[in-house]
Amino acid sequence: MNQPDVFAWDAPSLAEACRGRLRIGAAVNTWDLDEASPACAAIRRQFDILTLENESKPVNVQPEEGRFVFDKLDRFTDFGQKNGITLRGHTLVWHSQVPGWLFEGEDGAPASKEQLLSRMQAHIGTVVSRYRGKIATWDVLNEVLRDEGGLRESKWYKIAGRDYIPAAFQAAHEADPDARLLINDYNLESSEAKADTMAALVEELLRAGTPVGGIGLQMHLSLYTDLELLKKNVRKLAALRAFAPDLRLEVTELDVSCYRFDDTAEDLLWTDALETAFREKYAALFRFYGELADEGTLDTVVFWGLSDAVSWLNGFPRRHKNYPLLIGRGWRVKPAFYDVLALAGNKEAQS
Ligand code: XIL
């Protein structure tokens, strides 16, 4: 790929350019926080908000009932405090990367609804209160909807019905009344049915007084994502602010895969046409994010990974070499990085 030979830590700072308009972040792992590492240099220069990619998920935080493992989250929050970086907590309730014991009752039977809800409340209460005031935003619920609309029939749902949804928000709010509490999901931009379900669910929760602070749009996109549909669906969610003005949208896991979902190729030839498509996609996205930011709807955009070299999309949905981020392999920023820099921020910070 034809990239300017500038390292992420020497390039102008995207976070700085966007300050006051959008926070710009990335998903990281605690090994990236090692002061001497290139990852840490890239983080310090480019990002002002961070999410842990895996280490704060339930299976890692409470692998066995009552045995909490906090060393990674402690390291993360210490780093954030020391460096003045805002932190997101990902995630409290999910169907994946969740320990099996949560759903197990006596003698191999499934847990009862009461048991599951009380375990959920204990998990949320313990984790959120420990980091009260240190983690600004929690992805309280992750991926609870189906792509074709309706609620996902996860073990959570099968055992507890829809009641776990408001209960999770209540438990998080009691543990940290100042944290922003989100419901986070993917394909909200590409499935109208899913966006409709999300809008209806959040409206219902808000009307019942549930402390929902916002909607997380994962935005795992591709070069082939329909941006008109994306805008329409995002606008639908933004419209909830008409009766809940404090509600915010966050882009929580942005990346732009260079493959169609069903493409089985292991690599692709980086042509000028691909380069143009990649740049145009990112530019159009950040133009839209800027509009949303200016009207107060969106204040955070987090990339899912620090660079192409470590993106999960090299292994999902299959093993192939992907190029989804603005920082390429070898920590070099891409032409699209400069396009976004020019678009996203306030002008003074870029000079
Ligand atoms: C992914 C991580 O990036 C991978 O390293 C891990 O193997 C699986 O999970 N939606 C989410 C994230 O909410 O937690 C997922 O992260 C990506 C999709």
Residues whose N, C-alpha, C, O or C-beta is under 5 A from the ligand:
A	BS01	XIL	E53 W312
